Amino acid sequence: MDFFHDIVVLPILSMQKSFCENSLLISIDVKK
């Protein structure tokens, strides 16, 4: 189960993190 968790959850979390960072960058660019 831990193996499955690592395969599925970690990539999703990393995708969400990068998506949030991209959204922040976009919002900062818009404010300029």
mmCIF file of the N, C-alpha and C atoms, coordinates in Angstrom:
data_MODEL
# 
_entry.id   MODEL 
# 
loop_
_atom_site.group_PDB 
_atom_site.id 
_atom_site.type_symbol 
_atom_site.label_atom_id 
_atom_site.label_alt_id 
_atom_site.label_comp_id 
_atom_site.label_asym_id 
_atom_site.label_entity_id 
_atom_site.label_seq_id 
_atom_site.pdbx_PDB_ins_code 
_atom_site.Cartn_x 
_atom_site.Cartn_y 
_atom_site.Cartn_z 
_atom_site.occupancy 
_atom_site.B_iso_or_equiv 
_atom_site.pdbx_formal_charge 
_atom_site.auth_seq_id 
_atom_site.auth_comp_id 
_atom_site.auth_asym_id 
_atom_site.auth_atom_id 
_atom_site.pdbx_PDB_model_num 
ATOM 1  N N  . MET A 1 1  ? 0.841  -1.199 0.000   1.00 0.00 ? 1  MET A N  1 
ATOM 2  C CA . MET A 1 1  ? 0.000  0.000  0.000   1.00 0.00 ? 1  MET A CA 1 
ATOM 3  C C  . MET A 1 1  ? 0.874  1.245  0.000   1.00 0.00 ? 1  MET A C  1 
ATOM 4  N N  . ASP A 1 2  ? 1.956  1.226  0.753   1.00 0.00 ? 2  ASP A N  1 
ATOM 5  C CA . ASP A 1 2  ? 2.850  2.381  0.738   1.00 0.00 ? 2  ASP A CA 1 
ATOM 6  C C  . ASP A 1 2  ? 3.425  2.596  -0.654  1.00 0.00 ? 2  ASP A C  1 
ATOM 7  N N  . PHE A 1 3  ? 3.739  1.500  -1.308  1.00 0.00 ? 3  PHE A N  1 
ATOM 8  C CA . PHE A 1 3  ? 4.292  1.611  -2.660  1.00 0.00 ? 3  PHE A CA 1 
ATOM 9  C C  . PHE A 1 3  ? 3.286  2.293  -3.582  1.00 0.00 ? 3  PHE A C  1 
ATOM 10 N N  . PHE A 1 4  ? 2.054  1.838  -3.530  1.00 0.00 ? 4  PHE A N  1 
ATOM 11 C CA . PHE A 1 4  ? 0.981  2.440  -4.326  1.00 0.00 ? 4  PHE A CA 1 
ATOM 12 C C  . PHE A 1 4  ? 0.837  3.920  -3.982  1.00 0.00 ? 4  PHE A C  1 
ATOM 13 N N  . HIS A 1 5  ? 0.878  4.208  -2.695  1.00 0.00 ? 5  HIS A N  1 
ATOM 14 C CA . HIS A 1 5  ? 0.752  5.593  -2.236  1.00 0.00 ? 5  HIS A CA 1 
ATOM 15 C C  . HIS A 1 5  ? 1.857  6.463  -2.831  1.00 0.00 ? 5  HIS A C  1 
ATOM 16 N N  . ASP A 1 6  ? 3.089  5.953  -2.818  1.00 0.00 ? 6  ASP A N  1 
ATOM 17 C CA . ASP A 1 6  ? 4.206  6.721  -3.368  1.00 0.00 ? 6  ASP A CA 1 
ATOM 18 C C  . ASP A 1 6  ? 4.038  6.943  -4.865  1.00 0.00 ? 6  ASP A C  1 
ATOM 19 N N  . ILE A 1 7  ? 3.558  5.928  -5.561  1.00 0.00 ? 7  ILE A N  1 
ATOM 20 C CA . ILE A 1 7  ? 3.432  6.034  -7.015  1.00 0.00 ? 7  ILE A CA 1 
ATOM 21 C C  . ILE A 1 7  ? 2.338  7.024  -7.402  1.00 0.00 ? 7  ILE A C  1 
ATOM 22 N N  . VAL A 1 8  ? 1.251  7.030  -6.645  1.00 0.00 ? 8  VAL A N  1 
ATOM 23 C CA . VAL A 1 8  ? 0.081  7.813  -7.059  1.00 0.00 ? 8  VAL A CA 1 
ATOM 24 C C  . VAL A 1 8  ? 0.047  9.194  -6.409  1.00 0.00 ? 8  VAL A C  1 
ATOM 25 N N  . VAL A 1 9  ? 0.259  9.239  -5.104  1.00 0.00 ? 9  VAL A N  1 
ATOM 26 C CA . VAL A 1 9  ? 0.012  10.483 -4.378  1.00 0.00 ? 9  VAL A CA 1 
ATOM 27 C C  . VAL A 1 9  ? 1.140  11.491 -4.569  1.00 0.00 ? 9  VAL A C  1 
ATOM 28 N N  . LEU A 1 10 ? 2.379  11.036 -4.532  1.00 0.00 ? 10 LEU A N  1 
ATOM 29 C CA . LEU A 1 10 ? 3.488  11.981 -4.627  1.00 0.00 ? 10 LEU A CA 1 
ATOM 30 C C  . LEU A 1 10 ? 3.494  12.750 -5.945  1.00 0.00 ? 10 LEU A C  1 
ATOM 31 N N  . PRO A 1 11 ? 3.327  12.095 -7.087  1.00 0.00 ? 11 PRO A N  1 
ATOM 32 C CA . PRO A 1 11 ? 3.249  12.861 -8.336  1.00 0.00 ? 11 PRO A CA 1 
ATOM 33 C C  . PRO A 1 11 ? 2.105  13.865 -8.342  1.00 0.00 ? 11 PRO A C  1 
ATOM 34 N N  . ILE A 1 12 ? 0.971  13.481 -7.775  1.00 0.00 ? 12 ILE A N  1 
ATOM 35 C CA . ILE A 1 12 ? -0.169 14.407 -7.740  1.00 0.00 ? 12 ILE A CA 1 
ATOM 36 C C  . ILE A 1 12 ? 0.175  15.618 -6.874  1.00 0.00 ? 12 ILE A C  1 
ATOM 37 N N  . LEU A 1 13 ? 0.794  15.395 -5.726  1.00 0.00 ? 13 LEU A N  1 
ATOM 38 C CA . LEU A 1 13 ? 1.169  16.504 -4.859  1.00 0.00 ? 13 LEU A CA 1 
ATOM 39 C C  . LEU A 1 13 ? 2.170  17.413 -5.551  1.00 0.00 ? 13 LEU A C  1 
ATOM 40 N N  . SER A 1 14 ? 3.147  16.832 -6.219  1.00 0.00 ? 14 SER A N  1 
ATOM 41 C CA . SER A 1 14 ? 4.143  17.649 -6.908  1.00 0.00 ? 14 SER A CA 1 
ATOM 42 C C  . SER A 1 14 ? 3.494  18.436 -8.042  1.00 0.00 ? 14 SER A C  1 
ATOM 43 N N  . MET A 1 15 ? 2.529  17.834 -8.730  1.00 0.00 ? 15 MET A N  1 
ATOM 44 C CA . MET A 1 15 ? 1.817  18.556 -9.783  1.00 0.00 ? 15 MET A CA 1 
ATOM 45 C C  . MET A 1 15 ? 1.034  19.719 -9.193  1.00 0.00 ? 15 MET A C  1 
ATOM 46 N N  . GLN A 1 16 ? 0.356  19.481 -8.077  1.00 0.00 ? 16 GLN A N  1 
ATOM 47 C CA . GLN A 1 16 ? -0.408 20.558 -7.448  1.00 0.00 ? 16 GLN A CA 1 
ATOM 48 C C  . GLN A 1 16 ? 0.521  21.677 -7.002  1.00 0.00 ? 16 GLN A C  1 
ATOM 49 N N  . LYS A 1 17 ? 1.674  21.317 -6.462  1.00 0.00 ? 17 LYS A N  1 
ATOM 50 C CA . LYS A 1 17 ? 2.628  22.322 -6.001  1.00 0.00 ? 17 LYS A CA 1 
ATOM 51 C C  . LYS A 1 17 ? 3.109  23.176 -7.163  1.00 0.00 ? 17 LYS A C  1 
ATOM 52 N N  . SER A 1 18 ? 3.497  22.531 -8.248  1.00 0.00 ? 18 SER A N  1 
ATOM 53 C CA . SER A 1 18 ? 3.980  23.287 -9.400  1.00 0.00 ? 18 SER A CA 1 
ATOM 54 C C  . SER A 1 18 ? 2.852  24.122 -9.997  1.00 0.00 ? 18 SER A C  1 
ATOM 55 N N  . PHE A 1 19 ? 1.643  23.596 -9.992  1.00 0.00 ? 19 PHE A N  1 
ATOM 56 C CA . PHE A 1 19 ? 0.503  24.350 -10.512 1.00 0.00 ? 19 PHE A CA 1 
ATOM 57 C C  . PHE A 1 19 ? 0.271  25.599 -9.665  1.00 0.00 ? 19 PHE A C  1 
ATOM 58 N N  . CYS A 1 20 ? 0.345  25.463 -8.345  1.00 0.00 ? 20 CYS A N  1 
ATOM 59 C CA . CYS A 1 20 ? 0.166  26.617 -7.464  1.00 0.00 ? 20 CYS A CA 1 
ATOM 60 C C  . CYS A 1 20 ? 1.258  27.644 -7.715  1.00 0.00 ? 20 CYS A C  1 
ATOM 61 N N  . GLU A 1 21 ? 2.500  27.196 -7.869  1.00 0.00 ? 21 GLU A N  1 
ATOM 62 C CA . GLU A 1 21 ? 3.598  28.122 -8.120  1.00 0.00 ? 21 GLU A CA 1 
ATOM 63 C C  . GLU A 1 21 ? 3.391  28.845 -9.444  1.00 0.00 ? 21 GLU A C  1 
ATOM 64 N N  . ASN A 1 22 ? 2.957  28.118 -10.474 1.00 0.00 ? 22 ASN A N  1 
ATOM 65 C CA . ASN A 1 22 ? 2.702  28.752 -11.759 1.00 0.00 ? 22 ASN A CA 1 
ATOM 66 C C  . ASN A 1 22 ? 1.585  29.777 -11.645 1.00 0.00 ? 22 ASN A C  1 
ATOM 67 N N  . SER A 1 23 ? 0.547  29.468 -10.897 1.00 0.00 ? 23 SER A N  1 
ATOM 68 C CA . SER A 1 23 ? -0.554 30.406 -10.715 1.00 0.00 ? 23 SER A CA 1 
ATOM 69 C C  . SER A 1 23 ? -0.063 31.667 -10.012 1.00 0.00 ? 23 SER A C  1 
ATOM 70 N N  . LEU A 1 24 ? 0.795  31.497 -9.012  1.00 0.00 ? 24 LEU A N  1 
ATOM 71 C CA . LEU A 1 24 ? 1.343  32.658 -8.321  1.00 0.00 ? 24 LEU A CA 1 
ATOM 72 C C  . LEU A 1 24 ? 2.171  33.505 -9.275  1.00 0.00 ? 24 LEU A C  1 
ATOM 73 N N  . LEU A 1 25 ? 2.998  32.858 -10.074 1.00 0.00 ? 25 LEU A N  1 
ATOM 74 C CA . LEU A 1 25 ? 3.822  33.599 -11.026 1.00 0.00 ? 25 LEU A CA 1 
ATOM 75 C C  . LEU A 1 25 ? 2.947  34.355 -12.016 1.00 0.00 ? 25 LEU A C  1 
ATOM 76 N N  . ILE A 1 26 ? 1.896  33.714 -12.489 1.00 0.00 ? 26 ILE A N  1 
ATOM 77 C CA . ILE A 1 26 ? 1.004  34.366 -13.445 1.00 0.00 ? 26 ILE A CA 1 
ATOM 78 C C  . ILE A 1 26 ? 0.325  35.564 -12.787 1.00 0.00 ? 26 ILE A C  1 
ATOM 79 N N  . SER A 1 27 ? -0.151 35.402 -11.575 1.00 0.00 ? 27 SER A N  1 
ATOM 80 C CA . SER A 1 27 ? -0.842 36.500 -10.905 1.00 0.00 ? 27 SER A CA 1 
ATOM 81 C C  . SER A 1 27 ? 0.124  37.659 -10.663 1.00 0.00 ? 27 SER A C  1 
ATOM 82 N N  . ILE A 1 28 ? 1.380  37.359 -10.357 1.00 0.00 ? 28 ILE A N  1 
ATOM 83 C CA . ILE A 1 28 ? 2.381  38.416 -10.164 1.00 0.00 ? 28 ILE A CA 1 
ATOM 84 C C  . ILE A 1 28 ? 2.627  39.139 -11.485 1.00 0.00 ? 28 ILE A C  1 
ATOM 85 N N  . ASP A 1 29 ? 2.725  38.381 -12.572 1.00 0.00 ? 29 ASP A N  1 
ATOM 86 C CA . ASP A 1 29 ? 2.934  39.004 -13.877 1.00 0.00 ? 29 ASP A CA 1 
ATOM 87 C C  . ASP A 1 29 ? 1.765  39.911 -14.232 1.00 0.00 ? 29 ASP A C  1 
ATOM 88 N N  . VAL A 1 30 ? 0.573  39.508 -13.892 1.00 0.00 ? 30 VAL A N  1 
ATOM 89 C CA . VAL A 1 30 ? -0.613 40.306 -14.221 1.00 0.00 ? 30 VAL A CA 1 
ATOM 90 C C  . VAL A 1 30 ? -0.598 41.612 -13.436 1.00 0.00 ? 30 VAL A C  1 
ATOM 91 N N  . LYS A 1 31 ? -0.117 41.580 -12.211 1.00 0.00 ? 31 LYS A N  1 
ATOM 92 C CA . LYS A 1 31 ? -0.123 42.786 -11.372 1.00 0.00 ? 31 LYS A CA 1 
ATOM 93 C C  . LYS A 1 31 ? 0.883  43.825 -11.852 1.00 0.00 ? 31 LYS A C  1 
ATOM 94 N N  . LYS A 1 32 ? 1.907  43.403 -12.578 1.00 0.00 ? 32 LYS A N  1 
ATOM 95 C CA . LYS A 1 32 ? 2.952  44.346 -12.991 1.00 0.00 ? 32 LYS A CA 1 
ATOM 96 C C  . LYS A 1 32 ? 2.388  45.448 -13.881 1.00 0.00 ? 32 LYS A C  1 
# 
